[in-house]
Amino acid sequence: MTQHQPIVDTQPKVSDEVRKTTCYMCACRCGINVHLKNGTVAYIEGNKDHPVNKGVLCAKGSAGIMQINSPARLRAPLKRVGPRGSGAFEEISWEEALTIATTRLNKIRETAPEKLAFFTGRDQSQSFTSLWAQSFGTPNYAAHGGFCSVNMAAAGIYTMGGAFWEFGQPDWDHTKLFMLFGVAEDHDSNPIKMGLGKLKSRGAKVIGVNPIRSGYNAIADEWVGITPGTDGLFILALVHELLKAGKIDLTYLRQYTNAPVLLNGDEASPEFGLFLRDADGKPLVIDRMTGQLAPFDQTGVRPDLAATHTVDGITHRPVFQHLAERYLSDDYAPDAVAQRCGITASKIRHIAAELARVAFDESFELPQPWTDFRGEHHETMVGRPVSFHAMRGISAHSNGFQTCRALHVLQILLGTVEVPGGFRFKPPYPKPAEAHPKPHCEVKAGKPLDGPHLGFVHGPDDLMLCKDDKPTRIDKAFTWENPMSAHGLMHMVISNAHAGDPYKIDTLFMYMANMSWNSSMNTKGVMQMLTDKDENGEYVIPNIIYSDAYSSEMVAYADLVLPDTTYLERHDCISLLDRPICEADAAADAIRWPVIEPDRDVRGFQSVLVDMANRMGLPGWVNEDGSGKWTDYADYITNHERRPGVGPLAGFRGDGTQGGRGAPNPDQIAKYIENGAFWSTHIPEEAQYYKPWNAAYQDWAVKIGLFDKAQPYLFQLYVEPMRRFQLAAEGHGKRQPPEHLREQVKCSMDPLPIWYEPFEQTQTDDAQYPVHALTQRPMAMYHSWGSQNAWLRQIHGHNPLYVPTKIWEANGFAEGDWAKVTSPNGQITVPVAHMAALNENTVWTWNAIGKRKGAWALDKDAPETTKGFLLNHLIHELLPPKGDGLRWSNSDPITGQAAWFDLRVRIEKTAAPALDQSQPDIAAQSSPVPDAPEHVSQQVGS
């Protein structure tokens, strides 16, 4: 009998048009091709020409089609008609909504602008939203960085002018040993997966350090299941071993870091521990050739790491000597830290030896000449093929800033930053702390704020304090409680506003921040704060305006809801002024544009802000005749200039051929669309490495407008601004910390990295709460957005609590069992699952899978609302009371970073709750959108 192969069309025609834009299913900003059929989205694939993902697209990106079909999409502006939190609204017109909002905000602006607290979540237009808030005049603005990863960003910028993820990346093409710490699997996922693929294909080694072996750690050649909160101690033990073995890059340290800079050794001086400087304020080193003092950047200088400078019997020593003394101490020896870290001493020594072997024994050179900032010519670029990556896992602890600093110092000591094979910055970084603005807080009724809200402080004089030393900001950023809080403290806004500490506000205005659910510590408490009334029966927080594209939990707590579009229905700008899509060898930016039109009465939030600014006549947003400078966000993107010739988008400026600098081009967005929704320009070959010190890179960066003049600088092993805060705590200067914070400032603000026990752990009884508890974000989800997506829900429909073997067996757990989990702040009852590849004293779950009934248009029996749960119910935004009547934030004392991962709990087996319903079971909120249809389908094949 003859066999006939069936004819199968393996590439059916699924669309009649393809529109290219930028994904927003996570923060990678990958390029996507959106296939349309009869004007409807039929299919989404990766854009092979895009610099970020080169055609690769993950499950989230492909599932974007379900995001724009989500039944949870808001449909029109909403005005609350029931009690806060109930979800009872009526739909109103945009005219009524904007009149309500601007009438109230105008009154605030003309009398007390600080009564507006404007905070945004994971939007990617912070240079725009911050400008709006600055023009309004409120000091109370920030985005989500304070509860995400400000420790990583701030520690990196203060240390070396940039950090991981958006700031830089490993040199995937040359790295031979890659070590990653605490990386959420949804962060930068496509580029990291592509990079790991390159490493694996050529046999490079991957070491993963994480209490949990999932995602990237699951494919690591070595997994280090560290005890949460001890990463800094482990890193400093590696530093100890490297120093002891002499395996550090002395040439690199001499030439490109402040290791040879002299510190004032006069203990009686108010400048003790600060840099010795010349008359021009430049840090001084000893020149090895002359033995004389010289400014660090003097042409031909050869800094000396060993020399000292003695004046009047007082010896001033270089930073390197102080660093070596500290970390060669037996306190950092592997045997001294092993038990605390949950890692054997032999494992620590092995990893240190491996780092040294690859960095120095496998060193190589690229035959690329370059010239440094001192005018010295180099014929080659020396490669150290060791690279690192880290994120929120080491950042979200109360010791996270110093831990992140320790990791940056480790890679600097190895000489692996900005060299072939190491860690490379992405434009507009590197950019030292001094190149960033300082924070501003001068409030005048009816006037703009006197400068940007956020920035980098360099000493006590830069703190945001009133004349009576009270905080000027509602979140208490840039105060003695957290002096270097570069991203603000969004997680403290509601709590502080509710307490009236430091003052009462009138309006809380938030965008894309699910603060009544998964984005808040103390979820139940925050819901109570949002609904509490005062003795007069008025809400303690009088007015809440919220913008979101979806019917999230936070929508129920708003008085006025401004519905946003989905990411395929609006203009967005992924800007070099903000969070660009650059690669280490190229500058790049991108747009989103409305590839489809909304079928609802919704508007892009940024365009709504433009409209509100025009209605209120905000300075800088209107012309002299009162008319608006821009009609919407697309108009702003095209025509706004931050500096002459420098706007939100760097590409296709002027006549359409200019990049970086150039006059506004009315056809700019059209040119981006024509080019696949992005623009990029490559860094010259001679400028691709050694960026902070490479004259060619500095000149190129000025040419394209990254900055206005060359700004070479030294990496800061020793962070002098931190020493200035210490000096104040020691009694020097006019501005000193209050007594109750003096010791905290003195200890935590050490200019060389230190490790200390996380605060919540020092105040928690280890015997009563012996287990660490963590969350991670899954690779197929991004916060709340993904877990209401019909396709992605099939991957993560609910989240068990994962339990290690030791705890599993001690409690006699079996599959299908439930556990009661208790912390000092609350209790939950949840399903458990066994996981062997897990630190033996740690439990964990996926973040943001659990949902409140009535939210996100989910069915009332959806697994996310029944078996799904949050650890947030166990975490508090405040530390346990100390009996002093003060409110102590559960945050890093340097930056205010929320200490999500300091949580300690106890766990015990319990009977399954009625109906297998996880606890607490929060009462359902009413939904402002209709019930979801049971089935959604469309024909896309040819």
FISE-331927 format. One line per field, with one value per residue (C-alpha): x, y, z; residue number from 0. Coordinates in steps of 0.2 Angstrom, whole numbers. Layout:
N
u X, ...
v Y, ...
w Z, ...
seq NUM, ...
//
This chain:
942
u 0, 7, 11, 6, 14, 1, 3, 5, 7, 20, 20, 2, -2, -8, -8, -11, 0, 15, 19, 35, 35, 43, 36, 31, 27, 42, 56, 67, 60, 62, 58, 42, 33, 14, 5, -12, -27, -41, -35, -34, -18, -16, 2, 17, 35, 52, 60, 76, 84, 81, 97, 90, 83, 88, 72, 71, 55, 49, 32, 28, 31, 21, 7, 5, -10, -19, -14, -23, -38, -39, -56, -49, -45, -53, -66, -69, -64, -72, -78, -81, -99, -97, -85, -66, -60, -78, -74, -91, -89, -99, -91, -89, -83, -65, -70, -78, -63, -50, -60, -62, -43, -36, -48, -42, -24, -24, -30, -16, -3, -8, -8, 3, 11, 18, 1, 2, 11, 14, 22, 23, 26, 35, 32, 46, 44, 52, 61, 44, 34, 47, 47, 28, 29, 44, 33, 19, 30, 28, 44, 34, 38, 47, 45, 46, 65, 65, 55, 64, 83, 89, 103, 110, 109, 115, 129, 135, 134, 143, 156, 159, 147, 134, 128, 120, 105, 100, 117, 128, 131, 144, 155, 146, 158, 174, 168, 175, 168, 151, 145, 127, 119, 101, 94, 75, 71, 60, 73, 82, 77, 80, 97, 103, 96, 105, 121, 120, 117, 134, 143, 136, 140, 159, 161, 162, 158, 143, 142, 125, 123, 105, 96, 84, 90, 78, 79, 96, 103, 96, 108, 123, 138, 140, 126, 129, 113, 118, 109, 98, 106, 124, 129, 140, 149, 153, 159, 171, 177, 182, 190, 200, 206, 211, 221, 229, 235, 240, 228, 222, 225, 237, 240, 221, 219, 233, 228, 209, 203, 205, 215, 231, 222, 228, 216, 218, 226, 223, 211, 209, 204, 186, 192, 199, 196, 193, 204, 219, 215, 225, 220, 208, 199, 207, 211, 230, 241, 260, 268, 280, 292, 294, 289, 279, 260, 251, 233, 225, 223, 240, 247, 260, 257, 261, 251, 259, 249, 262, 268, 263, 263, 269, 266, 269, 271, 254, 255, 242, 240, 231, 214, 222, 231, 215, 206, 220, 220, 202, 199, 215, 207, 203, 185, 183, 192, 182, 182, 175, 160, 156, 143, 134, 133, 128, 143, 158, 175, 182, 169, 173, 192, 188, 177, 190, 204, 193, 190, 209, 214, 202, 205, 224, 229, 217, 220, 221, 224, 214, 225, 216, 226, 218, 222, 218, 212, 230, 236, 245, 244, 240, 243, 231, 216, 219, 205, 200, 187, 177, 160, 146, 128, 116, 100, 86, 91, 106, 98, 82, 89, 93, 111, 109, 118, 134, 132, 131, 146, 156, 152, 157, 173, 176, 175, 186, 199, 200, 201, 186, 175, 175, 189, 187, 179, 172, 157, 154, 143, 129, 127, 123, 133, 146, 142, 149, 138, 145, 138, 120, 110, 108, 90, 79, 65, 62, 43, 34, 16, 11, 29, 39, 51, 69, 76, 75, 67, 79, 98, 114, 120, 138, 136, 124, 122, 113, 99, 81, 77, 67, 75, 69, 77, 60, 59, 53, 47, 32, 43, 57, 69, 86, 85, 96, 85, 91, 103, 107, 89, 92, 75, 64, 54, 38, 34, 33, 22, 5, 11, 18, 3, -8, 2, 4, 23, 31, 14, -3, -6, -22, -20, -11, -9, -2, 1, 3, 8, -3, 0, -15, -9, 7, 18, 15, 23, 9, -5, -19, -13, -11, -29, -34, -24, -32, -49, -47, -57, -53, -63, -74, -78, -67, -54, -37, -29, -42, -41, -34, -32, -25, -21, -20, -25, -33, -45, -31, -33, -28, -42, -54, -46, -46, -59, -55, -48, -40, -39, -23, -21, -12, 6, 0, -12, -1, 15, 30, 48, 62, 74, 92, 86, 78, 79, 86, 89, 107, 120, 138, 144, 130, 119, 100, 83, 65, 47, 30, 16, -2, -1, -20, -33, -42, -59, -63, -64, -46, -31, -12, -7, 7, -5, -17, -3, 1, -18, -18, -2, -11, -27, -17, -5, 11, 27, 37, 21, 12, 16, 15, -3, -8, -9, -1, 17, 12, -5, -1, 14, 19, 20, 31, 42, 45, 47, 53, 71, 80, 95, 98, 98, 95, 77, 68, 73, 91, 88, 83, 85, 87, 84, 82, 100, 107, 109, 111, 111, 100, 85, 68, 62, 43, 44, 55, 42, 38, 56, 57, 42, 50, 66, 57, 53, 71, 87, 105, 123, 138, 152, 169, 180, 194, 181, 172, 181, 189, 174, 177, 195, 195, 197, 189, 174, 173, 174, 160, 149, 150, 147, 130, 124, 126, 135, 141, 160, 172, 171, 184, 184, 191, 181, 178, 183, 181, 166, 170, 152, 149, 163, 156, 140, 151, 160, 144, 139, 155, 151, 159, 150, 134, 122, 122, 110, 98, 104, 93, 101, 119, 125, 116, 124, 141, 140, 131, 139, 156, 165, 173, 160, 155, 143, 130, 116, 99, 89, 73, 84, 92, 75, 67, 69, 78, 71, 53, 56, 70, 66, 70, 56, 58, 49, 55, 46, 44, 51, 34, 27, 30, 22, 3, 2, 6, -4, -21, -15, -25, -10, 3, -10, -8, 10, 8, -10, -7, 9, 13, 26, 41, 49, 67, 70, 75, 60, 48, 54, 54, 35, 30, 24, 17, 11, -6, -3, -5, 5, 3, 16, 18, 29, 30, 18, 5, 0, -5, -11, -5, -2, 16, 27, 44, 60, 77, 87, 84, 94, 89, 83, 73, 55, 49, 36, 32, 28, 11, 2, -11, -25, -40, -57, -66, -49, -42, -59, -55, -68, -73, -66, -50, -35, -26, -39, -41, -24, -14, -7, 5, 20, 16, 4, 19, 30, 28, 35, 40, 52, 45, 43, 59, 49, 55, 39, 48, 43, 58, 57, 60, 73, 91, 98, 108, 96, 79, 78, 63, 70, 58, 70, 74, 58, 59, 45, 40, 31, 20, 9, -10, -26, -32, -44, -62, -64, -45, -45, -28, -29, -31, -46, -49, -67, -71, -71, -84, -77, -79, -78, -90, -87, -74, -82, -79, -71, -61, -56, -52, -47, -29, -24, -25
v 0, 17, 29, 47, 61, 73, 91, 102, 121, 124, 143, 148, 166, 173, 191, 204, 217, 217, 232, 233, 240, 237, 224, 228, 211, 214, 227, 219, 231, 218, 222, 213, 211, 212, 203, 210, 202, 213, 226, 213, 207, 189, 184, 192, 187, 193, 206, 198, 215, 222, 225, 219, 202, 199, 189, 179, 181, 173, 166, 183, 192, 180, 180, 199, 195, 190, 205, 216, 204, 204, 205, 215, 230, 246, 254, 272, 284, 279, 289, 280, 278, 266, 265, 264, 246, 240, 243, 252, 265, 274, 277, 295, 306, 311, 329, 326, 315, 328, 342, 333, 330, 347, 357, 348, 348, 366, 371, 361, 368, 386, 383, 369, 358, 346, 340, 330, 314, 308, 291, 279, 261, 251, 265, 268, 286, 293, 307, 313, 310, 317, 333, 334, 333, 345, 358, 355, 360, 345, 337, 320, 311, 294, 278, 260, 258, 261, 245, 236, 237, 255, 246, 239, 255, 267, 256, 254, 272, 278, 264, 263, 274, 261, 244, 228, 225, 242, 249, 236, 217, 204, 203, 187, 185, 184, 179, 162, 162, 170, 172, 178, 182, 183, 187, 187, 176, 189, 202, 205, 187, 186, 195, 184, 168, 172, 176, 160, 151, 158, 153, 136, 134, 137, 128, 143, 140, 147, 149, 153, 160, 159, 151, 143, 133, 138, 146, 152, 143, 127, 127, 133, 122, 125, 131, 139, 138, 153, 158, 173, 190, 183, 186, 201, 191, 177, 190, 198, 181, 179, 196, 190, 175, 185, 198, 184, 175, 192, 188, 206, 217, 230, 239, 242, 247, 260, 268, 267, 267, 277, 264, 275, 291, 297, 298, 311, 302, 316, 309, 326, 334, 337, 330, 313, 300, 311, 312, 324, 336, 350, 368, 363, 350, 335, 320, 317, 302, 299, 298, 283, 291, 307, 302, 318, 322, 324, 325, 309, 314, 323, 318, 305, 301, 284, 282, 272, 260, 258, 276, 286, 305, 311, 329, 336, 318, 313, 299, 299, 282, 277, 269, 252, 250, 253, 241, 227, 229, 227, 212, 202, 201, 184, 190, 187, 171, 157, 147, 162, 165, 147, 142, 159, 158, 140, 137, 126, 135, 124, 129, 147, 144, 134, 148, 161, 151, 148, 167, 170, 157, 162, 181, 180, 163, 165, 183, 189, 204, 212, 221, 237, 253, 266, 282, 285, 301, 305, 305, 288, 277, 258, 246, 233, 230, 218, 205, 197, 184, 184, 193, 195, 199, 202, 209, 210, 195, 203, 220, 218, 216, 229, 226, 226, 242, 237, 219, 227, 238, 222, 214, 229, 230, 212, 214, 229, 221, 207, 221, 214, 230, 238, 226, 212, 197, 207, 218, 231, 247, 252, 270, 282, 274, 274, 290, 294, 300, 318, 318, 316, 329, 331, 330, 346, 350, 369, 371, 387, 389, 390, 388, 373, 364, 371, 356, 337, 327, 313, 312, 308, 316, 320, 324, 330, 347, 338, 330, 335, 342, 358, 371, 362, 346, 337, 328, 338, 322, 311, 296, 303, 300, 309, 310, 304, 288, 284, 297, 290, 286, 289, 282, 287, 275, 272, 258, 270, 283, 276, 272, 289, 298, 288, 292, 310, 308, 320, 328, 325, 325, 329, 318, 302, 301, 284, 276, 257, 253, 239, 246, 238, 220, 213, 229, 233, 226, 223, 221, 219, 234, 245, 241, 247, 263, 267, 265, 272, 288, 301, 307, 318, 303, 309, 297, 299, 300, 312, 309, 295, 296, 280, 276, 258, 248, 234, 231, 228, 227, 245, 251, 248, 260, 275, 289, 293, 281, 286, 271, 268, 259, 243, 244, 241, 256, 270, 280, 276, 282, 271, 285, 288, 301, 287, 268, 265, 248, 251, 237, 238, 242, 253, 267, 264, 269, 264, 269, 260, 267, 263, 248, 246, 258, 256, 249, 257, 275, 275, 286, 284, 290, 301, 310, 312, 321, 332, 337, 340, 351, 361, 363, 368, 380, 371, 381, 374, 365, 380, 395, 413, 414, 399, 387, 370, 367, 349, 341, 324, 312, 309, 328, 329, 315, 324, 342, 343, 347, 343, 353, 361, 348, 334, 327, 311, 302, 302, 296, 304, 321, 337, 333, 315, 310, 316, 305, 310, 329, 339, 350, 342, 333, 333, 316, 308, 295, 291, 287, 276, 266, 264, 258, 245, 256, 258, 268, 263, 269, 259, 264, 266, 250, 260, 266, 250, 246, 256, 268, 279, 282, 280, 297, 290, 285, 301, 311, 300, 302, 321, 320, 311, 321, 308, 322, 340, 338, 323, 317, 303, 297, 284, 269, 272, 258, 270, 281, 298, 304, 290, 296, 313, 306, 296, 312, 321, 306, 308, 326, 336, 349, 360, 347, 331, 316, 316, 306, 291, 289, 294, 276, 269, 282, 279, 260, 258, 272, 264, 270, 253, 238, 230, 216, 217, 206, 211, 221, 211, 196, 204, 209, 192, 177, 164, 150, 156, 160, 149, 149, 162, 166, 173, 176, 176, 181, 167, 169, 168, 182, 200, 206, 207, 209, 191, 182, 188, 183, 168, 159, 163, 157, 140, 140, 147, 146, 145, 145, 133, 136, 127, 118, 110, 92, 95, 105, 94, 78, 87, 91, 75, 84, 74, 81, 89, 95, 113, 123, 137, 150, 163, 178, 192, 202, 189, 172, 163, 145, 139, 123, 116, 107, 98, 106, 98, 111, 124, 131, 120, 134, 143, 142, 152, 155, 164, 182, 190, 174, 176, 187, 195, 189, 202, 209, 206, 199, 182, 169, 168, 151, 155, 145, 162, 167, 151, 142, 157, 168, 182, 182, 200, 197, 192, 207, 224, 241, 244, 235, 228, 243, 246, 255, 272, 278, 279, 271, 262, 258, 240, 246, 248, 262, 269, 270, 265, 250, 239, 224, 211, 197, 198, 189, 176, 163, 147, 133, 119, 107, 110, 104, 110, 125, 123, 122, 122, 141, 149, 160, 175, 175, 193, 198, 200, 218, 222, 223, 238, 228, 214, 196, 187, 177, 159, 157, 169, 164, 171, 163, 168, 154, 158
w 0, -5, 10, 7, 17, 22, 16, 31, 30, 43, 41, 39, 35, 52, 47, 34, 43, 54, 66, 76, 93, 111, 123, 140, 148, 159, 160, 146, 133, 119, 101, 95, 79, 81, 68, 64, 55, 51, 63, 77, 86, 80, 85, 93, 89, 93, 81, 75, 71, 88, 99, 115, 111, 93, 89, 105, 115, 131, 136, 144, 127, 117, 129, 126, 115, 131, 140, 127, 127, 146, 154, 168, 157, 164, 152, 157, 171, 188, 203, 219, 225, 239, 254, 250, 247, 242, 223, 220, 207, 193, 176, 172, 157, 155, 157, 173, 179, 174, 182, 198, 199, 193, 204, 219, 214, 210, 227, 234, 223, 227, 246, 251, 236, 248, 252, 236, 236, 219, 217, 202, 201, 187, 174, 162, 160, 176, 168, 162, 178, 189, 179, 181, 199, 200, 190, 202, 216, 228, 236, 237, 221, 218, 209, 214, 216, 235, 238, 223, 221, 226, 236, 220, 210, 223, 229, 212, 207, 223, 220, 202, 193, 188, 193, 186, 175, 166, 170, 163, 158, 158, 143, 136, 122, 133, 150, 156, 174, 178, 196, 199, 216, 220, 203, 200, 185, 177, 177, 160, 157, 138, 137, 152, 144, 128, 137, 147, 131, 124, 140, 140, 122, 124, 141, 152, 171, 180, 199, 206, 224, 230, 244, 231, 216, 202, 185, 182, 197, 191, 176, 186, 186, 205, 216, 233, 244, 255, 271, 267, 272, 273, 255, 261, 274, 261, 248, 261, 265, 246, 247, 262, 253, 237, 248, 257, 241, 233, 219, 216, 201, 208, 192, 189, 207, 206, 189, 190, 208, 224, 232, 231, 237, 254, 269, 282, 297, 310, 323, 330, 314, 308, 292, 299, 286, 272, 256, 256, 242, 233, 231, 217, 228, 218, 229, 231, 228, 230, 213, 213, 201, 212, 229, 229, 231, 215, 210, 205, 186, 183, 167, 169, 187, 194, 210, 224, 234, 248, 251, 265, 269, 285, 291, 309, 315, 308, 294, 281, 272, 256, 255, 250, 266, 276, 265, 267, 286, 287, 276, 281, 298, 304, 307, 288, 287, 279, 295, 305, 293, 286, 299, 298, 279, 278, 266, 271, 273, 260, 247, 251, 248, 232, 225, 229, 221, 205, 204, 205, 193, 179, 182, 182, 174, 160, 157, 139, 128, 114, 101, 103, 106, 117, 127, 145, 154, 160, 141, 143, 127, 128, 114, 121, 132, 146, 149, 165, 160, 177, 178, 190, 190, 205, 209, 222, 231, 239, 239, 248, 265, 279, 276, 257, 253, 261, 253, 236, 239, 244, 228, 218, 228, 225, 206, 206, 216, 203, 190, 180, 178, 161, 154, 141, 149, 164, 168, 155, 157, 145, 140, 148, 161, 168, 177, 194, 209, 207, 189, 195, 203, 222, 228, 231, 242, 243, 242, 238, 235, 217, 211, 205, 216, 216, 207, 204, 219, 219, 217, 226, 242, 247, 265, 279, 271, 256, 267, 264, 281, 287, 298, 313, 306, 302, 286, 271, 262, 267, 264, 275, 261, 263, 281, 295, 295, 277, 271, 254, 248, 230, 224, 239, 250, 241, 253, 268, 260, 265, 282, 285, 278, 289, 304, 300, 302, 297, 292, 285, 266, 256, 240, 237, 218, 212, 195, 192, 210, 218, 235, 243, 239, 232, 232, 250, 266, 279, 266, 278, 288, 272, 267, 285, 283, 266, 274, 291, 296, 309, 323, 311, 300, 286, 278, 286, 269, 262, 243, 232, 214, 205, 187, 181, 165, 174, 188, 201, 220, 222, 211, 225, 236, 224, 225, 207, 194, 178, 166, 157, 140, 137, 131, 112, 113, 118, 115, 127, 127, 133, 134, 137, 150, 160, 158, 140, 130, 127, 126, 131, 114, 108, 114, 110, 114, 108, 108, 109, 98, 96, 85, 89, 95, 112, 111, 128, 134, 141, 139, 141, 158, 152, 140, 154, 164, 149, 149, 168, 167, 153, 163, 179, 169, 176, 173, 159, 152, 145, 134, 139, 132, 144, 129, 132, 125, 121, 116, 122, 126, 108, 106, 122, 116, 100, 105, 123, 126, 142, 137, 120, 107, 119, 121, 126, 111, 104, 87, 70, 77, 66, 48, 53, 51, 68, 83, 101, 99, 86, 85, 87, 72, 69, 60, 73, 79, 61, 58, 74, 67, 50, 59, 70, 84, 90, 86, 90, 87, 90, 102, 92, 94, 103, 116, 120, 136, 150, 148, 164, 159, 140, 132, 116, 125, 135, 119, 110, 125, 124, 106, 107, 122, 136, 146, 141, 146, 148, 166, 170, 188, 199, 206, 224, 235, 249, 248, 255, 257, 269, 280, 280, 288, 301, 305, 309, 320, 329, 334, 319, 309, 311, 306, 316, 318, 333, 348, 344, 327, 331, 334, 319, 307, 315, 312, 296, 286, 285, 269, 267, 265, 281, 286, 300, 305, 296, 308, 309, 313, 328, 335, 332, 344, 333, 344, 341, 322, 316, 297, 284, 272, 254, 238, 220, 204, 191, 174, 166, 177, 180, 196, 196, 177, 171, 184, 176, 159, 153, 145, 159, 172, 165, 170, 187, 193, 211, 222, 236, 250, 245, 260, 261, 266, 284, 288, 278, 287, 304, 302, 294, 278, 264, 247, 248, 266, 273, 285, 297, 295, 308, 310, 323, 312, 306, 301, 285, 281, 265, 254, 255, 242, 245, 237, 240, 231, 244, 259, 274, 285, 271, 264, 249, 237, 220, 222, 217, 211, 225, 221, 231, 226, 215, 207, 190, 183, 189, 193, 211, 213, 203, 210, 213, 225, 234, 235, 230, 244, 248, 261, 262, 276, 287, 283, 291, 285, 303, 314, 331, 343, 354, 368, 364, 355, 338, 322, 315, 296, 291, 278, 275, 286, 272, 257, 265, 253, 259, 268, 261, 263, 282, 286, 299, 303, 311, 301, 308, 300, 301, 294, 277, 279, 274, 256, 254, 255, 260, 274, 277, 266, 262, 259, 240, 232, 219, 202, 191, 175, 169, 173, 161, 147, 148, 131, 120, 103, 86, 69, 64, 51, 33
seq 0, 1, 2, 3, 4, 5, 6, 7, 8, 9, 10, 11, 12, 13, 14, 15, 16, 17, 18, 19, 20, 21, 22, 23, 24, 25, 26, 27, 28, 29, 30, 31, 32, 33, 34, 35, 36, 37, 38, 39, 40, 41, 42, 43, 44, 45, 46, 47, 48, 49, 50, 51, 52, 53, 54, 55, 56, 57, 58, 59, 60, 61, 62, 63, 64, 65, 66, 67, 68, 69, 70, 71, 72, 73, 74, 75, 76, 77, 78, 79, 80, 81, 82, 83, 84, 85, 86, 87, 88, 89, 90, 91, 92, 93, 94, 95, 96, 97, 98, 99, 100, 101, 102, 103, 104, 105, 106, 107, 108, 109, 110, 111, 112, 113, 114, 115, 116, 117, 118, 119, 120, 121, 122, 123, 124, 125, 126, 127, 128, 129, 130, 131, 132, 133, 134, 135, 136, 137, 138, 139, 140, 141, 142, 143, 144, 145, 146, 147, 148, 149, 150, 151, 152, 153, 154, 155, 156, 157, 158, 159, 160, 161, 162, 163, 164, 165, 166, 167, 168, 169, 170, 171, 172, 173, 174, 175, 176, 177, 178, 179, 180, 181, 182, 183, 184, 185, 186, 187, 188, 189, 190, 191, 192, 193, 194, 195, 196, 197, 198, 199, 200, 201, 202, 203, 204, 205, 206, 207, 208, 209, 210, 211, 212, 213, 214, 215, 216, 217, 218, 219, 220, 221, 222, 223, 224, 225, 226, 227, 228, 229, 230, 231, 232, 233, 234, 235, 236, 237, 238, 239, 240, 241, 242, 243, 244, 245, 246, 247, 248, 249, 250, 251, 252, 253, 254, 255, 256, 257, 258, 259, 260, 261, 262, 263, 264, 265, 266, 267, 268, 269, 270, 271, 272, 273, 274, 275, 276, 277, 278, 279, 280, 281, 282, 283, 284, 285, 286, 287, 288, 289, 290, 291, 292, 293, 294, 295, 296, 297, 298, 299, 300, 301, 302, 303, 304, 305, 306, 307, 308, 309, 310, 311, 312, 313, 314, 315, 316, 317, 318, 319, 320, 321, 322, 323, 324, 325, 326, 327, 328, 329, 330, 331, 332, 333, 334, 335, 336, 337, 338, 339, 340, 341, 342, 343, 344, 345, 346, 347, 348, 349, 350, 351, 352, 353, 354, 355, 356, 357, 358, 359, 360, 361, 362, 363, 364, 365, 366, 367, 368, 369, 370, 371, 372, 373, 374, 375, 376, 377, 378, 379, 380, 381, 382, 383, 384, 385, 386, 387, 388, 389, 390, 391, 392, 393, 394, 395, 396, 397, 398, 399, 400, 401, 402, 403, 404, 405, 406, 407, 408, 409, 410, 411, 412, 413, 414, 415, 416, 417, 418, 419, 420, 421, 422, 423, 424, 425, 426, 427, 428, 429, 430, 431, 432, 433, 434, 435, 436, 437, 438, 439, 440, 441, 442, 443, 444, 445, 446, 447, 448, 449, 450, 451, 452, 453, 454, 455, 456, 457, 458, 459, 460, 461, 462, 463, 464, 465, 466, 467, 468, 469, 470, 471, 472, 473, 474, 475, 476, 477, 478, 479, 480, 481, 482, 483, 484, 485, 486, 487, 488, 489, 490, 491, 492, 493, 494, 495, 496, 497, 498, 499, 500, 501, 502, 503, 504, 505, 506, 507, 508, 509, 510, 511, 512, 513, 514, 515, 516, 517, 518, 519, 520, 521, 522, 523, 524, 525, 526, 527, 528, 529, 530, 531, 532, 533, 534, 535, 536, 537, 538, 539, 540, 541, 542, 543, 544, 545, 546, 547, 548, 549, 550, 551, 552, 553, 554, 555, 556, 557, 558, 559, 560, 561, 562, 563, 564, 565, 566, 567, 568, 569, 570, 571, 572, 573, 574, 575, 576, 577, 578, 579, 580, 581, 582, 583, 584, 585, 586, 587, 588, 589, 590, 591, 592, 593, 594, 595, 596, 597, 598, 599, 600, 601, 602, 603, 604, 605, 606, 607, 608, 609, 610, 611, 612, 613, 614, 615, 616, 617, 618, 619, 620, 621, 622, 623, 624, 625, 626, 627, 628, 629, 630, 631, 632, 633, 634, 635, 636, 637, 638, 639, 640, 641, 642, 643, 644, 645, 646, 647, 648, 649, 650, 651, 652, 653, 654, 655, 656, 657, 658, 659, 660, 661, 662, 663, 664, 665, 666, 667, 668, 669, 670, 671, 672, 673, 674, 675, 676, 677, 678, 679, 680, 681, 682, 683, 684, 685, 686, 687, 688, 689, 690, 691, 692, 693, 694, 695, 696, 697, 698, 699, 700, 701, 702, 703, 704, 705, 706, 707, 708, 709, 710, 711, 712, 713, 714, 715, 716, 717, 718, 719, 720, 721, 722, 723, 724, 725, 726, 727, 728, 729, 730, 731, 732, 733, 734, 735, 736, 737, 738, 739, 740, 741, 742, 743, 744, 745, 746, 747, 748, 749, 750, 751, 752, 753, 754, 755, 756, 757, 758, 759, 760, 761, 762, 763, 764, 765, 766, 767, 768, 769, 770, 771, 772, 773, 774, 775, 776, 777, 778, 779, 780, 781, 782, 783, 784, 785, 786, 787, 788, 789, 790, 791, 792, 793, 794, 795, 796, 797, 798, 799, 800, 801, 802, 803, 804, 805, 806, 807, 808, 809, 810, 811, 812, 813, 814, 815, 816, 817, 818, 819, 820, 821, 822, 823, 824, 825, 826, 827, 828, 829, 830, 831, 832, 833, 834, 835, 836, 837, 838, 839, 840, 841, 842, 843, 844, 845, 846, 847, 848, 849, 850, 851, 852, 853, 854, 855, 856, 857, 858, 859, 860, 861, 862, 863, 864, 865, 866, 867, 868, 869, 870, 871, 872, 873, 874, 875, 876, 877, 878, 879, 880, 881, 882, 883, 884, 885, 886, 887, 888, 889, 890, 891, 892, 893, 894, 895, 896, 897, 898, 899, 900, 901, 902, 903, 904, 905, 906, 907, 908, 909, 910, 911, 912, 913, 914, 915, 916, 917, 918, 919, 920, 921, 922, 923, 924, 925, 926, 927, 928, 929, 930, 931, 932, 933, 934, 935, 936, 937, 938, 939, 940, 941
//
